[in-house]
Amino acid sequence: MPSDSYDSLPTALFTAAQVRAMDRHAIDRLGIPGLELMHRAGAAAFEALRRRWPEAKTLSVVCGPGNNGGDGYVIARLALAAGFDVRAYPVGPVERLRGDGAAAFAEYRNADGPLLNFIPPGFEGAEILVDALLGTGLDRDVTDEYAAVIDAVNDFPGKVVAVDIPSGLNADTGAVMGNAVRADLTVSFIGLKQGLFTGAGPAHCGEIVFDDLDTPPEIRLAQTPSSRLLRSNDFTLPPRRRDAHKGHYGHVLVIGGECGYSGAARMAAEAAARTGAGLVSIATRTSHAPLLNVGRPELMVHGAESGGELGPLLQRASVLALGPGLGQGEWAKALFDAALDCGKPAVIDADALNLLAKLPRRCDHWILTPHPGEAARLLGVAVADVQRDRFAAVSALQRRYGGVAVLKGAGTLIAGPDGVPHVARWGNPGMASGGMGDVLTGVIAGLRAQHVPPFESACLGVRIHGQAGDLAASAGERGLLAGDLIDALRACIN
C-alpha cells in the first residue's frame, strides 16, 4: 500500500473564523502574547522547511502587510541567524504593519535583515521562497499588485513554502480567489483549515504540515469541527468468520448498461465483487447480456427490458447499484422507477442522478455519488457554484435528498445526516478518466452488501477506491484506466 503521510495530521478541520477564535482564546484567556504565537509560527515554518530541504542555504520571503507577513519576517530573521543568505520583499507599505506584525518587522530589521522594495526576476536565484503574503482572512479576489506578486511566486523555479495557507486560496472552501500560490509545502498553525483539503486546495498546498504552536488542546476542543479528515484506518472491516458463506455478504444488483455503455455496468459489478460482496448480478439490455460476464463468469447477467422484468431480480437483491451506463431514455426511466419503488438500499450514480434531478425525491437509505456536474443538476445551480464552495454543496445535497451524499473530485467530500462532512485525500490526476465513478459505485455497493452502514460504506468506499487508484498509478498516472483499479481493490480492502 502507498504510504500516507497525512495520517499524522489531526482529523478535526475548522473554518478560518474558528481558527481565529482559537487564536483569541490563546491570547485573551490563556495569556499567551500574540507576538509569542507569531514567534512560534515562524519557528515552526522554518524548522519544517529545513527538514524538507536540509541542504538549502538561500531563502527569500515575500511578506504582506498583515500578521501573515509578520510570520514571514520571523522566518527571515531565524534564517539569517542560521547563516542563510536571506532577502525579504515587503508587498505594500510596511507602515501598514500593526501590532505583532510591526514588532516582527522591527526585530528583523534590528538584526540587519536585508529588505528589497522590488521583486527581481527569479528572486535572485534563492533556493526556497516563503509565501507570507496573504493569510486566512482573505474575503475578496486577489487583484492588481498582489495578483502580480503571486504570478512571480508561481514562476519561481525553486521550492515554495506557504505560511499557514497559500496566498489566494480560500481557507473555508478550497477555491482560488482570483489567483493563488502553488506551494510545495504548506505549514498550517493552531487548527487545520478545511479548504486545504478539497477543490483547488490539494493542488496548491503541496505537502501539508501542522503545528499547534504548543497551545493546549482545550482551544480546539472549544470549537466543533466544521469537517473531518479521513484517515487510512477509519471504518475498517472486521475479519471474516471461519464458517462464513456467500449469503452472509449480500447480493448486489447493478442496474444499467444501455447499448453502447455496457462497460460501465460491468466495471461496477466487478468492483462490487472484488470488494467482497457475496453475489453480484447485472440487469442490462437483453441484446448484450450474454457478453457481460465473458472473462468474469462469477457475475450473473440478466436481460431486463421493462420494470416488470426487473421485479424478480429486485426481490433477490439486498443492495442496488443504480445508474452505471443507464442512459436517460424510456428503458432507463422504467428501470429507474422500478428500482426506487422497491425500497432496497441503493447507491445512485451517473444517469440515475440525472433522472433524479428531473424528478427529485428524498430517501434516507440511499447513497448519492455525483461529480460536480451531476451535483449542479441536482441542486439547480452552475458547476462553478458547486466548486466555489464544495462543503456547502455536499451539505445541501444531503439535506435535499437525504441519505448520504458523496461529492467526487479532488478532496472528495462525504456528508451524512450528522451534518459534519468528511474529506478524503486519496486519489491522483490519473483517475480523471472514464469509468472511475462506476468502479466507486460498485465498491460502495459491495460494502453495503456486507452490512456496513451507509455513511461508513461511503467513507470506506471512497478511501479504498482512492487507494486503489494510487496503487494502480505506481506505473504512472497518464494512461491509468478504471479497469486498472479492479485488481488493486482486493489488496486495498484487505
Solvent accessible surface area in square Angstrom, and as a share of the most:
residue,aa,sasa,rsa
1,M,124,0.55
2,P,60,0.37
3,S,117,0.75
4,D,39,0.20
5,S,79,0.51
6,Y,41,0.15
7,D,46,0.24
8,S,99,0.64
9,L,8,0.04
10,P,43,0.27
11,T,35,0.20
12,A,23,0.18
13,L,0,0.00
14,F,4,0.02
15,T,32,0.19
16,A,5,0.04
17,A,59,0.46
18,Q,32,0.14
19,V,15,0.09
20,R,119,0.43
21,A,41,0.32
22,M,1,0.00
23,D,46,0.24
24,R,125,0.46
25,H,22,0.10
26,A,0,0.00
27,I,39,0.20
28,D,96,0.50
29,R,184,0.67
30,L,62,0.31
31,G,56,0.54
32,I,24,0.12
33,P,83,0.52
34,G,15,0.15
35,L,45,0.22
36,E,63,0.28
37,L,8,0.04
38,M,12,0.05
39,H,49,0.22
40,R,64,0.24
41,A,4,0.03
42,G,0,0.00
43,A,40,0.31
44,A,15,0.12
45,A,0,0.00
46,F,7,0.03
47,E,81,0.36
48,A,4,0.03
49,L,1,0.00
50,R,87,0.32
51,R,156,0.57
52,R,99,0.36
53,W,42,0.15
54,P,94,0.59
55,E,150,0.67
56,A,8,0.06
57,K,105,0.44
58,T,38,0.22
59,L,1,0.01
60,S,1,0.01
61,V,0,0.00
62,V,1,0.00
63,C,1,0.00
64,G,2,0.02
65,P,25,0.15
66,G,37,0.35
67,N,93,0.48
68,N,16,0.08
69,G,0,0.00
70,G,0,0.00
71,D,16,0.08
72,G,0,0.00
73,Y,1,0.01
74,V,1,0.00
75,I,0,0.00
76,A,0,0.00
77,R,57,0.21
78,L,46,0.23
79,A,0,0.00
80,L,48,0.24
81,A,91,0.71
82,A,35,0.27
83,G,59,0.57
84,F,12,0.05
85,D,74,0.39
86,V,1,0.01
87,R,69,0.25
88,A,0,0.00
89,Y,1,0.00
90,P,18,0.11
91,V,4,0.02
92,G,20,0.19
93,P,71,0.45
94,V,39,0.22
95,E,125,0.56
96,R,129,0.47
97,L,9,0.04
98,R,173,0.63
99,G,59,0.57
100,D,46,0.24
101,G,1,0.01
102,A,37,0.28
103,A,35,0.27
104,A,0,0.00
105,F,34,0.14
106,A,46,0.35
107,E,49,0.22
108,Y,0,0.00
109,R,106,0.39
110,N,126,0.65
111,A,44,0.34
112,D,125,0.65
113,G,1,0.01
114,P,43,0.27
115,L,41,0.20
116,L,29,0.15
117,N,129,0.66
118,F,131,0.54
119,I,53,0.27
120,P,16,0.10
121,P,132,0.83
122,G,32,0.31
123,F,2,0.01
124,E,96,0.43
125,G,62,0.60
126,A,11,0.09
127,E,77,0.35
128,I,1,0.01
129,L,0,0.00
130,V,0,0.00
131,D,2,0.01
132,A,0,0.00
133,L,3,0.02
134,L,30,0.15
135,G,21,0.20
136,T,27,0.16
137,G,52,0.50
138,L,37,0.18
139,D,106,0.55
140,R,170,0.62
141,D,83,0.43
142,V,11,0.06
143,T,79,0.46
144,D,122,0.63
145,E,94,0.42
146,Y,45,0.17
147,A,20,0.16
148,A,62,0.48
149,V,11,0.06
150,I,0,0.00
151,D,75,0.39
152,A,31,0.24
153,V,2,0.01
154,N,30,0.15
155,D,117,0.61
156,F,13,0.06
157,P,118,0.74
158,G,24,0.23
159,K,89,0.38
160,V,6,0.03
161,V,0,0.00
162,A,0,0.00
163,V,0,0.00
164,D,21,0.11
165,I,0,0.00
166,P,0,0.00
167,S,0,0.00
168,G,1,0.01
169,L,1,0.01
170,N,29,0.15
171,A,4,0.03
172,D,48,0.25
173,T,15,0.09
174,G,0,0.00
175,A,18,0.14
176,V,58,0.33
177,M,28,0.12
178,G,54,0.52
179,N,30,0.15
180,A,2,0.02
181,V,0,0.00
182,R,134,0.49
183,A,9,0.07
184,D,46,0.24
185,L,2,0.01
186,T,0,0.00
187,V,1,0.00
188,S,0,0.00
189,F,9,0.04
190,I,8,0.04
191,G,1,0.01
192,L,1,0.01
193,K,1,0.00
194,Q,11,0.05
195,G,0,0.00
196,L,0,0.00
197,F,3,0.01
198,T,0,0.00
199,G,16,0.15
200,A,29,0.22
201,G,0,0.00
202,P,58,0.37
203,A,78,0.61
204,H,22,0.10
205,C,0,0.00
206,G,30,0.29
207,E,66,0.30
208,I,8,0.04
209,V,32,0.18
210,F,39,0.16
211,D,48,0.25
212,D,49,0.25
213,L,8,0.04
214,D,118,0.61
215,T,5,0.03
216,P,43,0.27
217,P,91,0.57
218,E,86,0.39
219,I,1,0.00
220,R,38,0.14
221,L,148,0.73
222,A,64,0.50
223,Q,45,0.20
224,T,102,0.59
225,P,24,0.15
226,S,32,0.21
227,S,0,0.00
228,R,87,0.32
229,L,4,0.02
230,L,2,0.01
231,R,78,0.28
232,S,31,0.20
233,N,106,0.54
234,D,42,0.22
235,F,66,0.27
236,T,89,0.52
237,L,57,0.28
238,P,106,0.67
239,P,130,0.82
240,R,122,0.45
241,R,151,0.55
242,R,239,0.87
243,D,91,0.47
244,A,35,0.27
245,H,108,0.48
246,K,130,0.55
247,G,51,0.49
248,H,59,0.27
249,Y,32,0.12
250,G,10,0.10
251,H,25,0.11
252,V,0,0.00
253,L,1,0.01
254,V,0,0.00
255,I,0,0.00
256,G,0,0.00
257,G,0,0.00
258,E,32,0.14
259,C,72,0.43
260,G,77,0.74
261,Y,135,0.51
262,S,29,0.19
263,G,38,0.37
264,A,16,0.12
265,A,0,0.00
266,R,50,0.18
267,M,44,0.20
268,A,0,0.00
269,A,0,0.00
270,E,21,0.10
271,A,0,0.00
272,A,0,0.00
273,A,35,0.27
274,R,67,0.24
275,T,2,0.01
276,G,17,0.16
277,A,12,0.09
278,G,23,0.22
279,L,57,0.28
280,V,5,0.03
281,S,4,0.03
282,I,0,0.00
283,A,0,0.00
284,T,0,0.00
285,R,57,0.21
286,T,72,0.42
287,S,87,0.56
288,H,24,0.11
289,A,11,0.09
290,P,100,0.63
291,L,118,0.59
292,L,12,0.06
293,N,45,0.23
294,V,101,0.58
295,G,63,0.60
296,R,54,0.20
297,P,101,0.64
298,E,111,0.50
299,L,2,0.01
300,M,71,0.32
301,V,30,0.17
302,H,61,0.27
303,G,29,0.28
304,A,0,0.00
305,E,66,0.30
306,S,44,0.28
307,G,20,0.19
308,G,63,0.60
309,E,90,0.40
310,L,0,0.00
311,G,22,0.22
312,P,67,0.42
313,L,14,0.07
314,L,10,0.05
315,Q,148,0.66
316,R,136,0.50
317,A,4,0.03
318,S,44,0.29
319,V,4,0.02
320,L,1,0.00
321,A,0,0.00
322,L,0,0.00
323,G,0,0.00
324,P,0,0.00
325,G,11,0.11
326,L,0,0.00
327,G,14,0.13
328,Q,70,0.31
329,G,38,0.37
330,E,134,0.60
331,W,14,0.05
332,A,0,0.00
333,K,79,0.34
334,A,40,0.31
335,L,0,0.00
336,F,6,0.03
337,D,60,0.31
338,A,23,0.18
339,A,1,0.01
340,L,25,0.12
341,D,106,0.55
342,C,50,0.30
343,G,42,0.41
344,K,56,0.24
345,P,35,0.22
346,A,6,0.05
347,V,0,0.00
348,I,0,0.00
349,D,4,0.02
350,A,22,0.17
351,D,32,0.16
352,A,0,0.00
353,L,1,0.00
354,N,17,0.09
355,L,8,0.04
356,L,1,0.00
357,A,25,0.19
358,K,125,0.53
359,L,128,0.64
360,P,84,0.53
361,R,87,0.32
362,R,136,0.50
363,C,26,0.15
364,D,109,0.56
365,H,72,0.32
366,W,4,0.02
367,I,1,0.01
368,L,1,0.00
369,T,0,0.00
370,P,0,0.00
371,H,75,0.33
372,P,24,0.15
373,G,13,0.13
374,E,10,0.05
375,A,0,0.00
376,A,4,0.03
377,R,124,0.45
378,L,3,0.02
379,L,19,0.10
380,G,69,0.67
381,V,67,0.39
382,A,56,0.44
383,V,72,0.41
384,A,58,0.45
385,D,62,0.32
386,V,1,0.00
387,Q,69,0.31
388,R,135,0.49
389,D,47,0.24
390,R,0,0.00
391,F,14,0.06
392,A,53,0.41
393,A,7,0.05
394,V,0,0.00
395,S,23,0.15
396,A,25,0.20
397,L,1,0.00
398,Q,18,0.08
399,R,154,0.56
400,R,124,0.45
401,Y,3,0.01
402,G,0,0.00
403,G,4,0.04
404,V,3,0.02
405,A,0,0.00
406,V,0,0.00
407,L,0,0.00
408,K,29,0.12
409,G,41,0.39
410,A,63,0.49
411,G,8,0.08
412,T,16,0.09
413,L,0,0.00
414,I,0,0.00
415,A,2,0.02
416,G,1,0.01
417,P,107,0.67
418,D,101,0.52
419,G,51,0.49
420,V,35,0.20
421,P,6,0.04
422,H,22,0.10
423,V,0,0.00
424,A,2,0.02
425,R,39,0.14
426,W,38,0.13
427,G,30,0.29
428,N,27,0.14
429,P,106,0.67
430,G,11,0.10
431,M,28,0.12
432,A,96,0.75
433,S,45,0.29
434,G,70,0.68
435,G,17,0.16
436,M,12,0.05
437,G,20,0.20
438,D,17,0.09
439,V,0,0.00
440,L,5,0.02
441,T,0,0.00
442,G,0,0.00
443,V,0,0.00
444,I,0,0.00
445,A,0,0.00
446,G,0,0.00
447,L,0,0.00
448,R,35,0.13
449,A,2,0.02
450,Q,25,0.11
451,H,134,0.60
452,V,15,0.09
453,P,70,0.44
454,P,38,0.24
455,F,34,0.14
456,E,51,0.23
457,S,0,0.00
458,A,0,0.00
459,C,1,0.01
460,L,3,0.02
461,G,0,0.00
462,V,11,0.06
463,R,20,0.07
464,I,1,0.01
465,H,18,0.08
466,G,4,0.04
467,Q,16,0.07
468,A,0,0.00
469,G,0,0.00
470,D,36,0.19
471,L,52,0.26
472,A,23,0.17
473,A,15,0.12
474,S,99,0.64
475,A,103,0.80
476,G,38,0.37
477,E,73,0.33
478,R,233,0.85
479,G,63,0.61
480,L,9,0.04
481,L,113,0.56
482,A,3,0.02
483,G,39,0.38
484,D,67,0.35
485,L,0,0.00
486,I,10,0.05
487,D,101,0.52
488,A,12,0.09
489,L,1,0.00
490,R,144,0.52
491,A,56,0.43
492,C,9,0.05
493,I,30,0.15
494,N,146,0.75
